[in-house]
Amino acid sequence: MRGADQTGEQQVTSDSLFGGRLSCLQYRSGYRFSVDAILAAHFFPPPPGSTVLDLCGGCGIISLISLYRWYDNIVSLSCLELQPALAALASRNLVLNGFEEKMKVVQGDLRRILDFFPAETFSSVICNPPFYRKDCGRPCQDEESFIARHQVFCSLEDVVAAASLVVKNRGKTVFVYPAAGLNSLLLALHQYRLVPKRLQIIFSYPGMASDARLVLVEAVKNGGEGMQILPPFYIYEQRLGSYSQEMQRLYDADWNGLTPQ
C-alpha cells in the first residue's frame, strides 16, 4: 500500500536531474522511474518542429527530459497515462518545471487512443511500456507499481497498435523493452507497420558475465528495409561499479544531444 501521512495524503518525494535544473515529484512508495526511462528519453533527439507523444507516461519523466533537452525543437508534447494518480503527478511536474506552454497530460486508456488524439497526429512517439505479462516479472509491493510494470490493462500489441495509430506516416517511434522480449517487440512492430530502423542492446556492464538487460528500438511507420545495429551500451563500468561514461553523460546538464553510442 502506498505510504501516506497522517492526513491521508500520498507521500511525495522531490527528485532532481541535471544538477537540479529539472525537478520530478514521485510517490515515495508507488511507481518510480528508473534507468530505462532515462535511456528512452535520450535515444531519439527530436528534430525541429516535432510533435511528441509520451505513451505510458507515468509521472511524466520522459516528457520532462525531452522538454529540458530539446525545448526549442518541440512544438507540443502530450503525455498519456492510464492511472489517475500518476497522471495527476505528471501534471504537477509540468507546472513545477514551467512547461505549461508546450506540454499537456491526458489520463486515459491507450486502447482507446483515438478518443484522445486524432489519427497520425504525432511526428514521434516515445514509449516505456509495461514490461511483464500479468503473471511474470518481479513482484511489486503496491498496485500502482504492479500496473505500471505489468501488462494488466494492455498487452504489448495494444501498446504498439496505439503508437502506430497516432504517429504520422514516416514518423518515428522509440521503445525500450527487456532484451529477453526483443522477438515479441519486433513481431508486434512489424504487425503494425512500424519498421525497426535502429537497435541498441543495453548491458549492465562489460564482460561475458553480464546478460543483455534492455533494448532500445527506433521504428519508422511504413519505413523501408535496412536497420542500423548500434554498439552495445553499458550502464556501469563494471559489476558493482559506478556509471559508465556513456551513462553518466546522460545525466550531464549540458549533454550535447548526440544519440548514445
C-alpha atoms as an extended CHARMM CRD file, in Angstrom:
* protein
*
       261  EXT
         1         1  MET       CA              0.0000000000        0.0000000000        0.0000000000  PROA      1               0.0000000000
         2         2  ARG       CA              1.3480000000        3.4240000000       -0.8940000000  PROA      2               0.0000000000
         3         3  GLY       CA              2.6230000000        5.4300000000        2.0240000000  PROA      3               0.0000000000
         4         4  ALA       CA              0.5210000000        8.3150000000        3.3290000000  PROA      4               0.0000000000
         5         5  ASP       CA              0.9010000000       10.9520000000        6.0080000000  PROA      5               0.0000000000
         6         6  GLN       CA             -1.4460000000       11.4150000000        8.9340000000  PROA      6               0.0000000000
         7         7  THR       CA             -3.9190000000       13.3560000000        6.7810000000  PROA      7               0.0000000000
         8         8  GLY       CA             -4.1590000000       10.5050000000        4.3080000000  PROA      8               0.0000000000
         9         9  GLU       CA             -2.2540000000       12.3970000000        1.6090000000  PROA      9               0.0000000000
        10        10  GLN       CA              0.0790000000       10.3440000000       -0.5780000000  PROA      10              0.0000000000
        11        11  GLN       CA              3.7090000000       10.9540000000        0.3470000000  PROA      11              0.0000000000
        12        12  VAL       CA              5.7280000000       12.5540000000       -2.4330000000  PROA      12              0.0000000000
        13        13  THR       CA              9.4720000000       12.9710000000       -2.8960000000  PROA      13              0.0000000000
        14        14  SER       CA             11.0520000000       15.7550000000       -4.9060000000  PROA      14              0.0000000000
        15        15  ASP       CA             13.9070000000       14.4360000000       -7.0090000000  PROA      15              0.0000000000
        16        16  SER       CA             16.1050000000       16.3060000000       -9.4410000000  PROA      16              0.0000000000
        17        17  LEU       CA             18.1820000000       15.7260000000      -12.5520000000  PROA      17              0.0000000000
        18        18  PHE       CA             20.8160000000       17.6920000000      -14.4360000000  PROA      18              0.0000000000
        19        19  GLY       CA             22.3510000000       19.4200000000      -11.4510000000  PROA      19              0.0000000000
        20        20  GLY       CA             18.9830000000       20.4230000000      -10.0460000000  PROA      20              0.0000000000
        21        21  ARG       CA             17.7690000000       22.0920000000      -13.2280000000  PROA      21              0.0000000000
        22        22  LEU       CA             14.9160000000       19.5990000000      -13.6710000000  PROA      22              0.0000000000
        23        23  SER       CA             12.6140000000       18.5420000000      -10.8370000000  PROA      23              0.0000000000
        24        24  CYS       CA             10.4040000000       15.4830000000      -10.6640000000  PROA      24              0.0000000000
        25        25  LEU       CA              7.8510000000       14.6500000000       -7.9950000000  PROA      25              0.0000000000
        26        26  GLN       CA              7.3380000000       10.9320000000       -7.3460000000  PROA      26              0.0000000000
        27        27  TYR       CA              5.2720000000        8.9490000000       -4.8900000000  PROA      27              0.0000000000
        28        28  ARG       CA              7.5370000000        7.6490000000       -2.1700000000  PROA      28              0.0000000000
        29        29  SER       CA              6.0190000000        4.1680000000       -2.1240000000  PROA      29              0.0000000000
        30        30  GLY       CA              4.4590000000        3.9950000000       -5.5950000000  PROA      30              0.0000000000
        31        31  TYR       CA              5.9010000000        3.5790000000       -9.0670000000  PROA      31              0.0000000000
        32        32  ARG       CA              9.2400000000        5.3600000000       -9.5040000000  PROA      32              0.0000000000
        33        33  PHE       CA             11.1290000000        5.8490000000      -12.7540000000  PROA      33              0.0000000000
        34        34  SER       CA             14.4190000000        4.0820000000      -13.3830000000  PROA      34              0.0000000000
        35        35  VAL       CA             17.2370000000        3.9640000000      -15.8970000000  PROA      35              0.0000000000
        36        36  ASP       CA             15.0080000000        2.6320000000      -18.7130000000  PROA      36              0.0000000000
        37        37  ALA       CA             13.1850000000        5.9800000000      -18.8670000000  PROA      37              0.0000000000
        38        38  ILE       CA             16.4900000000        7.8990000000      -18.9620000000  PROA      38              0.0000000000
        39        39  LEU       CA             17.7040000000        5.7800000000      -21.8710000000  PROA      39              0.0000000000
        40        40  ALA       CA             14.4650000000        6.0160000000      -23.8410000000  PROA      40              0.0000000000
        41        41  ALA       CA             14.2500000000        9.7870000000      -23.4440000000  PROA      41              0.0000000000
        42        42  HSD       CA             17.6970000000       10.2680000000      -24.9870000000  PROA      42              0.0000000000
        43        43  PHE       CA             17.5690000000        7.6960000000      -27.7820000000  PROA      43              0.0000000000
        44        44  PHE       CA             15.9690000000        9.8840000000      -30.4450000000  PROA      44              0.0000000000
        45        45  PRO       CA             16.5500000000       13.6260000000      -30.0910000000  PROA      45              0.0000000000
        46        46  PRO       CA             13.5070000000       15.1960000000      -31.8000000000  PROA      46              0.0000000000
        47        47  PRO       CA             14.2480000000       17.4160000000      -34.8030000000  PROA      47              0.0000000000
        48        48  PRO       CA             12.9060000000       20.9790000000      -35.0520000000  PROA      48              0.0000000000
        49        49  GLY       CA              9.1360000000       21.1750000000      -35.4260000000  PROA      49              0.0000000000
        50        50  SER       CA              8.4300000000       17.9250000000      -33.5960000000  PROA      50              0.0000000000
        51        51  THR       CA              5.0930000000       16.9460000000      -32.0950000000  PROA      51              0.0000000000
        52        52  VAL       CA              5.7440000000       14.2600000000      -29.4890000000  PROA      52              0.0000000000
        53        53  LEU       CA              3.6800000000       11.7170000000      -27.5590000000  PROA      53              0.0000000000
        54        54  ASP       CA              4.9960000000       10.1530000000      -24.3620000000  PROA      54              0.0000000000
        55        55  LEU       CA              2.9870000000        6.9130000000      -24.2800000000  PROA      55              0.0000000000
        56        56  CYS       CA              2.6250000000        5.1390000000      -20.9080000000  PROA      56              0.0000000000
        57        57  GLY       CA              3.9380000000        8.3570000000      -19.3990000000  PROA      57              0.0000000000
        58        58  GLY       CA              3.8750000000        7.5820000000      -15.6710000000  PROA      58              0.0000000000
        59        59  CYS       CA              4.9070000000       10.6500000000      -13.6840000000  PROA      59              0.0000000000
        60        60  GLY       CA              5.9730000000       12.3180000000      -16.9510000000  PROA      60              0.0000000000
        61        61  ILE       CA              9.7130000000       11.8080000000      -16.6520000000  PROA      61              0.0000000000
        62        62  ILE       CA             10.3360000000       11.1370000000      -20.3660000000  PROA      62              0.0000000000
        63        63  SER       CA              8.2850000000       14.2160000000      -21.2420000000  PROA      63              0.0000000000
        64        64  LEU       CA             10.2150000000       16.3320000000      -18.7510000000  PROA      64              0.0000000000
        65        65  ILE       CA             13.6080000000       15.1890000000      -20.0120000000  PROA      65              0.0000000000
        66        66  SER       CA             12.5880000000       15.7040000000      -23.6380000000  PROA      66              0.0000000000
        67        67  LEU       CA             11.4710000000       19.2720000000      -22.9970000000  PROA      67              0.0000000000
        68        68  TYR       CA             14.5160000000       20.0610000000      -20.8750000000  PROA      68              0.0000000000
        69        69  ARG       CA             16.8570000000       18.7860000000      -23.5830000000  PROA      69              0.0000000000
        70        70  TRP       CA             15.0540000000       19.9240000000      -26.7450000000  PROA      70              0.0000000000
        71        71  TYR       CA             12.5210000000       22.5530000000      -25.7470000000  PROA      71              0.0000000000
        72        72  ASP       CA             13.0830000000       24.6890000000      -28.8450000000  PROA      72              0.0000000000
        73        73  ASN       CA             12.7190000000       21.6920000000      -31.1960000000  PROA      73              0.0000000000
        74        74  ILE       CA              9.3890000000       20.5570000000      -29.7450000000  PROA      74              0.0000000000
        75        75  VAL       CA              6.2060000000       22.3200000000      -30.8350000000  PROA      75              0.0000000000
        76        76  SER       CA              3.9830000000       20.3160000000      -28.4920000000  PROA      76              0.0000000000
        77        77  LEU       CA              4.2610000000       17.2780000000      -26.2510000000  PROA      77              0.0000000000
        78        78  SER       CA              1.4440000000       15.1080000000      -24.8880000000  PROA      78              0.0000000000
        79        79  CYS       CA              1.8030000000       12.6060000000      -22.0670000000  PROA      79              0.0000000000
        80        80  LEU       CA             -0.7770000000        9.7860000000      -21.9270000000  PROA      80              0.0000000000
        81        81  GLU       CA             -1.0710000000        7.8560000000      -18.6710000000  PROA      81              0.0000000000
        82        82  LEU       CA             -3.6930000000        5.3360000000      -17.5670000000  PROA      82              0.0000000000
        83        83  GLN       CA             -3.5210000000        5.7110000000      -13.7870000000  PROA      83              0.0000000000
        84        84  PRO       CA             -5.2150000000        8.8760000000      -12.4580000000  PROA      84              0.0000000000
        85        85  ALA       CA             -2.7730000000        9.3820000000       -9.5760000000  PROA      85              0.0000000000
        86        86  LEU       CA              0.2650000000        9.1860000000      -11.8650000000  PROA      86              0.0000000000
        87        87  ALA       CA             -1.3770000000       11.4530000000      -14.4480000000  PROA      87              0.0000000000
        88        88  ALA       CA             -2.0660000000       13.9890000000      -11.7070000000  PROA      88              0.0000000000
        89        89  LEU       CA              1.5750000000       13.7950000000      -10.6470000000  PROA      89              0.0000000000
        90        90  ALA       CA              2.7140000000       14.3460000000      -14.2560000000  PROA      90              0.0000000000
        91        91  SER       CA              0.5010000000       17.4390000000      -14.3790000000  PROA      91              0.0000000000
        92        92  ARG       CA              2.1310000000       18.7530000000      -11.2270000000  PROA      92              0.0000000000
        93        93  ASN       CA              5.5640000000       18.0750000000      -12.7120000000  PROA      93              0.0000000000
        94        94  LEU       CA              4.9030000000       20.0160000000      -15.8870000000  PROA      94              0.0000000000
        95        95  VAL       CA              3.8340000000       23.0550000000      -13.8420000000  PROA      95              0.0000000000
        96        96  LEU       CA              6.7700000000       22.6530000000      -11.4620000000  PROA      96              0.0000000000
        97        97  ASN       CA              9.1940000000       22.8590000000      -14.3930000000  PROA      97              0.0000000000
        98        98  GLY       CA              7.3880000000       25.6380000000      -16.2620000000  PROA      98              0.0000000000
        99        99  PHE       CA              6.3970000000       23.5190000000      -19.2700000000  PROA      99              0.0000000000
       100       100  GLU       CA              2.7200000000       24.5490000000      -19.4130000000  PROA      100             0.0000000000
       101       101  GLU       CA              3.1280000000       26.2420000000      -22.8010000000  PROA      101             0.0000000000
       102       102  LYS       CA              4.1240000000       23.0690000000      -24.6390000000  PROA      102             0.0000000000
       103       103  MET       CA              3.1220000000       20.0500000000      -22.5350000000  PROA      103             0.0000000000
       104       104  LYS       CA             -0.2350000000       18.5500000000      -21.6310000000  PROA      104             0.0000000000
       105       105  VAL       CA             -1.1370000000       15.4190000000      -19.6940000000  PROA      105             0.0000000000
       106       106  VAL       CA             -4.0350000000       13.1810000000      -20.6970000000  PROA      106             0.0000000000
       107       107  GLN       CA             -5.3690000000       10.5000000000      -18.3820000000  PROA      107             0.0000000000
       108       108  GLY       CA             -6.8370000000        7.6180000000      -20.3550000000  PROA      108             0.0000000000
       109       109  ASP       CA             -6.6390000000        4.0910000000      -21.7250000000  PROA      109             0.0000000000
       110       110  LEU       CA             -4.2920000000        3.6970000000      -24.6960000000  PROA      110             0.0000000000
       111       111  ARG       CA             -6.5960000000        1.0100000000      -26.0960000000  PROA      111             0.0000000000
       112       112  ARG       CA             -8.9800000000        3.8980000000      -26.8980000000  PROA      112             0.0000000000
       113       113  ILE       CA             -6.2540000000        6.2670000000      -28.0210000000  PROA      113             0.0000000000
       114       114  LEU       CA             -8.3320000000        7.7600000000      -30.8510000000  PROA      114             0.0000000000
       115       115  ASP       CA            -10.7290000000        9.0690000000      -28.1910000000  PROA      115             0.0000000000
       116       116  PHE       CA             -7.9240000000       11.3970000000      -27.0990000000  PROA      116             0.0000000000
       117       117  PHE       CA             -5.8870000000       12.1450000000      -30.2340000000  PROA      117             0.0000000000
       118       118  PRO       CA             -6.6920000000       12.1440000000      -33.9640000000  PROA      118             0.0000000000
       119       119  ALA       CA             -5.0080000000        9.5110000000      -36.1050000000  PROA      119             0.0000000000
       120       120  GLU       CA             -1.4970000000       10.3440000000      -37.3350000000  PROA      120             0.0000000000
       121       121  THR       CA             -1.1220000000       13.3630000000      -35.0310000000  PROA      121             0.0000000000
       122       122  PHE       CA              2.4650000000       12.9980000000      -33.8220000000  PROA      122             0.0000000000
       123       123  SER       CA              5.8000000000       13.1210000000      -35.5960000000  PROA      123             0.0000000000
       124       124  SER       CA              7.2950000000       10.8820000000      -32.8980000000  PROA      124             0.0000000000
       125       125  VAL       CA              6.1240000000        8.6030000000      -30.0970000000  PROA      125             0.0000000000
       126       126  ILE       CA              8.3210000000        7.5420000000      -27.1720000000  PROA      126             0.0000000000
       127       127  CYS       CA              7.1650000000        4.5940000000      -25.1120000000  PROA      127             0.0000000000
       128       128  ASN       CA              8.3170000000        2.8660000000      -21.9390000000  PROA      128             0.0000000000
       129       129  PRO       CA              5.5590000000        0.2180000000      -21.8100000000  PROA      129             0.0000000000
       130       130  PRO       CA              4.7320000000       -2.2780000000      -19.0720000000  PROA      130             0.0000000000
       131       131  PHE       CA              7.4670000000       -4.9050000000      -19.3590000000  PROA      131             0.0000000000
       132       132  TYR       CA              5.9470000000       -8.0420000000      -17.9030000000  PROA      132             0.0000000000
       133       133  ARG       CA              2.9620000000      -10.2560000000      -18.5250000000  PROA      133             0.0000000000
       134       134  LYS       CA              0.4600000000      -10.1750000000      -15.6940000000  PROA      134             0.0000000000
       135       135  ASP       CA              1.7740000000      -13.3950000000      -14.1390000000  PROA      135             0.0000000000
       136       136  CYS       CA              5.5160000000      -12.7620000000      -14.7120000000  PROA      136             0.0000000000
       137       137  GLY       CA              8.3120000000      -10.4620000000      -13.6100000000  PROA      137             0.0000000000
       138       138  ARG       CA              9.3190000000       -9.1300000000      -10.2390000000  PROA      138             0.0000000000
       139       139  PRO       CA              6.5670000000       -8.8580000000       -7.6310000000  PROA      139             0.0000000000
       140       140  CYS       CA              5.6150000000       -5.3050000000       -6.6870000000  PROA      140             0.0000000000
       141       141  GLN       CA              4.6330000000       -4.0470000000       -3.2680000000  PROA      141             0.0000000000
       142       142  ASP       CA              1.8250000000       -1.7560000000       -4.4230000000  PROA      142             0.0000000000
       143       143  GLU       CA             -0.9100000000       -1.7570000000       -7.0500000000  PROA      143             0.0000000000
       144       144  GLU       CA              0.3710000000        1.3580000000       -8.8220000000  PROA      144             0.0000000000
       145       145  SER       CA              3.7870000000       -0.2030000000       -9.4990000000  PROA      145             0.0000000000
       146       146  PHE       CA              2.2310000000       -3.5200000000      -10.4870000000  PROA      146             0.0000000000
       147       147  ILE       CA              0.0130000000       -1.8560000000      -13.1100000000  PROA      147             0.0000000000
       148       148  ALA       CA              2.8900000000        0.2840000000      -14.4210000000  PROA      148             0.0000000000
       149       149  ARG       CA              5.2470000000       -2.6780000000      -14.8090000000  PROA      149             0.0000000000
       150       150  HSD       CA              2.8510000000       -5.4720000000      -15.7910000000  PROA      150             0.0000000000
       151       151  GLN       CA              0.5420000000       -5.8640000000      -18.7680000000  PROA      151             0.0000000000
       152       152  VAL       CA             -2.6010000000       -5.8210000000      -16.6480000000  PROA      152             0.0000000000
       153       153  PHE       CA             -4.7750000000       -3.4680000000      -18.7020000000  PROA      153             0.0000000000
       154       154  CYS       CA             -2.9920000000       -3.7420000000      -22.0440000000  PROA      154             0.0000000000
       155       155  SER       CA             -0.7730000000       -6.1170000000      -23.9750000000  PROA      155             0.0000000000
       156       156  LEU       CA              2.4330000000       -5.2560000000      -25.8140000000  PROA      156             0.0000000000
       157       157  GLU       CA              0.4250000000       -5.4850000000      -29.0410000000  PROA      157             0.0000000000
       158       158  ASP       CA             -2.0820000000       -2.9420000000      -27.6650000000  PROA      158             0.0000000000
       159       159  VAL       CA              0.7340000000       -0.5050000000      -26.9240000000  PROA      159             0.0000000000
       160       160  VAL       CA              2.3450000000       -0.8680000000      -30.3490000000  PROA      160             0.0000000000
       161       161  ALA       CA             -1.0370000000       -0.5790000000      -32.0790000000  PROA      161             0.0000000000
       162       162  ALA       CA             -1.7590000000        2.6540000000      -30.2160000000  PROA      162             0.0000000000
       163       163  ALA       CA              1.6080000000        4.1290000000      -31.2140000000  PROA      163             0.0000000000
       164       164  SER       CA              1.0310000000        3.1600000000      -34.8380000000  PROA      164             0.0000000000
       165       165  LEU       CA             -2.4140000000        4.7620000000      -34.9190000000  PROA      165             0.0000000000
       166       166  VAL       CA             -1.2810000000        8.2030000000      -33.8020000000  PROA      166             0.0000000000
       167       167  VAL       CA              2.1920000000        8.5270000000      -35.3170000000  PROA      167             0.0000000000
       168       168  LYS       CA              2.3590000000       10.1490000000      -38.7330000000  PROA      168             0.0000000000
       169       169  ASN       CA              3.3170000000        8.2420000000      -41.8610000000  PROA      169             0.0000000000
       170       170  ARG       CA              7.1180000000        8.0170000000      -41.8240000000  PROA      170             0.0000000000
       171       171  GLY       CA              7.0380000000        9.2330000000      -38.2440000000  PROA      171             0.0000000000
       172       172  LYS       CA              9.3200000000        7.6640000000      -35.6620000000  PROA      172             0.0000000000
       173       173  THR       CA              8.5960000000        5.5990000000      -32.5820000000  PROA      173             0.0000000000
       174       174  VAL       CA             11.0080000000        4.6670000000      -29.7900000000  PROA      174             0.0000000000
       175       175  PHE       CA             10.5030000000        1.6990000000      -27.4660000000  PROA      175             0.0000000000
       176       176  VAL       CA             12.5350000000        0.4850000000      -24.5080000000  PROA      176             0.0000000000
       177       177  TYR       CA             11.8830000000       -3.1390000000      -23.5700000000  PROA      177             0.0000000000
       178       178  PRO       CA             13.5400000000       -6.1000000000      -21.8100000000  PROA      178             0.0000000000
       179       179  ALA       CA             16.1400000000       -7.7380000000      -24.0560000000  PROA      179             0.0000000000
       180       180  ALA       CA             14.5400000000      -11.1430000000      -23.4720000000  PROA      180             0.0000000000
       181       181  GLY       CA             11.3570000000       -9.8230000000      -25.1110000000  PROA      181             0.0000000000
       182       182  LEU       CA             13.0180000000       -8.4500000000      -28.2460000000  PROA      182             0.0000000000
       183       183  ASN       CA             11.4700000000      -11.0550000000      -30.5260000000  PROA      183             0.0000000000
       184       184  SER       CA              7.9560000000      -10.2170000000      -29.3040000000  PROA      184             0.0000000000
       185       185  LEU       CA              8.6110000000       -6.4980000000      -29.7260000000  PROA      185             0.0000000000
       186       186  LEU       CA              9.9160000000       -6.8530000000      -33.2760000000  PROA      186             0.0000000000
       187       187  LEU       CA              6.9710000000       -9.0490000000      -34.2770000000  PROA      187             0.0000000000
       188       188  ALA       CA              4.4990000000       -6.5350000000      -32.8670000000  PROA      188             0.0000000000
       189       189  LEU       CA              6.2190000000       -3.6050000000      -34.5830000000  PROA      189             0.0000000000
       190       190  HSD       CA              6.0680000000       -5.2990000000      -37.9880000000  PROA      190             0.0000000000
       191       191  GLN       CA              2.4520000000       -6.2930000000      -37.4040000000  PROA      191             0.0000000000
       192       192  TYR       CA              1.5050000000       -2.6280000000      -37.0610000000  PROA      192             0.0000000000
       193       193  ARG       CA              3.6860000000       -1.2730000000      -39.8930000000  PROA      193             0.0000000000
       194       194  LEU       CA              6.4040000000        0.1240000000      -37.6320000000  PROA      194             0.0000000000
       195       195  VAL       CA              9.6460000000       -0.9280000000      -39.2930000000  PROA      195             0.0000000000
       196       196  PRO       CA             12.6940000000       -1.1200000000      -36.9680000000  PROA      196             0.0000000000
       197       197  LYS       CA             15.4930000000        1.1540000000      -38.1950000000  PROA      197             0.0000000000
       198       198  ARG       CA             17.8790000000        1.4360000000      -35.2170000000  PROA      198             0.0000000000
       199       199  LEU       CA             18.5270000000       -1.0310000000      -32.4160000000  PROA      199             0.0000000000
       200       200  GLN       CA             20.8060000000       -0.8420000000      -29.3970000000  PROA      200             0.0000000000
       201       201  ILE       CA             21.3180000000       -3.5290000000      -26.7690000000  PROA      201             0.0000000000
       202       202  ILE       CA             21.8170000000       -2.3750000000      -23.1820000000  PROA      202             0.0000000000
       203       203  PHE       CA             24.0580000000       -4.3390000000      -20.8000000000  PROA      203             0.0000000000
       204       204  SER       CA             24.5860000000       -3.7460000000      -17.1080000000  PROA      204             0.0000000000
       205       205  TYR       CA             28.3840000000       -3.8570000000      -17.5220000000  PROA      205             0.0000000000
       206       206  PRO       CA             31.0230000000       -5.2080000000      -19.9660000000  PROA      206             0.0000000000
       207       207  GLY       CA             32.0380000000       -8.8500000000      -19.9140000000  PROA      207             0.0000000000
       208       208  MET       CA             30.5890000000      -12.2830000000      -20.5010000000  PROA      208             0.0000000000
       209       209  ALA       CA             29.0240000000      -12.3720000000      -17.0320000000  PROA      209             0.0000000000
       210       210  SER       CA             26.5620000000       -9.6070000000      -17.9370000000  PROA      210             0.0000000000
       211       211  ASP       CA             23.4690000000      -10.6490000000      -19.8590000000  PROA      211             0.0000000000
       212       212  ALA       CA             21.6930000000       -8.1850000000      -22.1210000000  PROA      212             0.0000000000
       213       213  ARG       CA             19.2930000000       -6.1700000000      -19.9650000000  PROA      213             0.0000000000
       214       214  LEU       CA             17.2640000000       -3.9060000000      -22.2400000000  PROA      214             0.0000000000
       215       215  VAL       CA             16.8500000000       -2.9990000000      -25.8830000000  PROA      215             0.0000000000
       216       216  LEU       CA             16.1620000000        0.3740000000      -27.4540000000  PROA      216             0.0000000000
       217       217  VAL       CA             14.4060000000        0.2570000000      -30.8060000000  PROA      217             0.0000000000
       218       218  GLU       CA             13.5760000000        3.1210000000      -33.1390000000  PROA      218             0.0000000000
       219       219  ALA       CA             10.9770000000        2.2460000000      -35.7810000000  PROA      219             0.0000000000
       220       220  VAL       CA              9.5240000000        4.2160000000      -38.6890000000  PROA      220             0.0000000000
       221       221  LYS       CA              5.9100000000        3.9180000000      -39.7480000000  PROA      221             0.0000000000
       222       222  ASN       CA              5.8650000000        2.3480000000      -43.2240000000  PROA      222             0.0000000000
       223       223  GLY       CA              9.6500000000        2.5820000000      -43.3370000000  PROA      223             0.0000000000
       224       224  GLY       CA             11.8400000000        0.7840000000      -45.8420000000  PROA      224             0.0000000000
       225       225  GLU       CA             14.3460000000       -2.0180000000      -45.4030000000  PROA      225             0.0000000000
       226       226  GLY       CA             17.5910000000       -1.6310000000      -43.5260000000  PROA      226             0.0000000000
       227       227  MET       CA             18.3400000000       -1.4320000000      -39.8150000000  PROA      227             0.0000000000
       228       228  GLN       CA             21.3370000000        0.0600000000      -38.0170000000  PROA      228             0.0000000000
       229       229  ILE       CA             22.6910000000       -2.0270000000      -35.1370000000  PROA      229             0.0000000000
       230       230  LEU       CA             24.3970000000        0.3490000000      -32.7220000000  PROA      230             0.0000000000
       231       231  PRO       CA             27.3390000000       -0.6250000000      -30.4910000000  PROA      231             0.0000000000
       232       232  PRO       CA             26.4440000000       -2.1190000000      -27.1040000000  PROA      232             0.0000000000
       233       233  PHE       CA             25.6550000000        0.3460000000      -24.3410000000  PROA      233             0.0000000000
       234       234  TYR       CA             26.9020000000       -0.3540000000      -20.8110000000  PROA      234             0.0000000000
       235       235  ILE       CA             25.1820000000        1.1910000000      -17.8070000000  PROA      235             0.0000000000
       236       236  TYR       CA             28.0580000000        0.5570000000      -15.3760000000  PROA      236             0.0000000000
       237       237  GLU       CA             31.8280000000        0.4270000000      -15.8360000000  PROA      237             0.0000000000
       238       238  GLN       CA             31.9520000000       -2.9490000000      -14.1040000000  PROA      238             0.0000000000
       239       239  ARG       CA             29.9510000000       -5.1400000000      -11.7740000000  PROA      239             0.0000000000
       240       240  LEU       CA             29.0520000000       -3.1180000000       -8.6590000000  PROA      240             0.0000000000
       241       241  GLY       CA             30.9070000000       -0.1880000000      -10.2060000000  PROA      241             0.0000000000
       242       242  SER       CA             29.9670000000        3.3880000000      -10.9960000000  PROA      242             0.0000000000
       243       243  TYR       CA             28.1150000000        4.5650000000      -14.0780000000  PROA      243             0.0000000000
       244       244  SER       CA             29.9430000000        4.2600000000      -17.3780000000  PROA      244             0.0000000000
       245       245  GLN       CA             30.9800000000        7.4430000000      -19.1610000000  PROA      245             0.0000000000
       246       246  GLU       CA             28.1940000000        6.8850000000      -21.6910000000  PROA      246             0.0000000000
       247       247  MET       CA             25.5820000000        6.5780000000      -18.9560000000  PROA      247             0.0000000000
       248       248  GLN       CA             26.9300000000        9.4310000000      -16.8780000000  PROA      248             0.0000000000
       249       249  ARG       CA             26.7570000000       11.8830000000      -19.7310000000  PROA      249             0.0000000000
       250       250  LEU       CA             23.0040000000       11.2990000000      -20.0000000000  PROA      250             0.0000000000
       251       251  TYR       CA             22.7950000000       12.8880000000      -16.5540000000  PROA      251             0.0000000000
       252       252  ASP       CA             25.0020000000       15.8320000000      -17.5370000000  PROA      252             0.0000000000
       253       253  ALA       CA             23.1270000000       19.1230000000      -17.6330000000  PROA      253             0.0000000000
       254       254  ASP       CA             24.8290000000       20.1890000000      -20.8700000000  PROA      254             0.0000000000
       255       255  TRP       CA             24.7170000000       16.8930000000      -22.7860000000  PROA      255             0.0000000000
       256       256  ASN       CA             25.1960000000       17.7410000000      -26.4670000000  PROA      256             0.0000000000
       257       257  GLY       CA             22.2490000000       15.8280000000      -27.9000000000  PROA      257             0.0000000000
       258       258  LEU       CA             24.0200000000       13.0340000000      -29.7380000000  PROA      258             0.0000000000
       259       259  THR       CA             22.3850000000        9.6180000000      -29.6440000000  PROA      259             0.0000000000
       260       260  PRO       CA             24.1700000000        7.3370000000      -27.1120000000  PROA      260             0.0000000000
       261       261  GLN       CA             26.7530000000        5.1570000000      -28.8520000000  PROA      261             0.0000000000
